[in-house]
């Protein structure tokens, strides 16, 4: 039986006088794969920041299973922008930086750490780019590198904030296949606007628009999105991609 990792109970979050999340309940267990969806400004990224401990709840609480979930067992892939490739560091350096939570900032990386980084780089299809600088890579390749940094510590929980934004088409299928493999050994929460694409991969949905509505299935309809207060247009991807419209 899967163990629980964390639970939010009647949780609220605010930035000054502005309430972003209100009365949120959510329980995540081992090997969950939750798609976090909702409109811009609805509180999706705030939800991740609370899990990471970057924001304290203004009401309610979040309880962690401290036996298996600690800051060092959470991997995080933040949103990236086109400016994120201007750092004079190599692919290997970035991936290795994911071990700093485990080893400390001033501890030197050893041979085993290097081997571990090279294996992650190889698994992500970047074997020829280990010594390349980030400014030599495409947006999709940078996304792979940052995913490598997030998973090199073999986390129990992986948080992904809009990971599909810069994934190039040549890697998109491989990216989701990689997540499928990772999900066998870690729970995943993935923020995304592309409900149609991620519905083929996630196991459930958390619809966030100030409140949170949990949908315990990967199959979700436009009517359910509207009922949950998530005004998102559902795009179905298949042999003939199409938009699922409300009856009119």
Order of alpha helices (4+ residues) and beta strands (2+ residues): beta-beta-beta-alpha-beta-beta-alpha-alpha-alpha-alpha-beta-alpha-beta-alpha-beta-beta-alpha-beta-beta
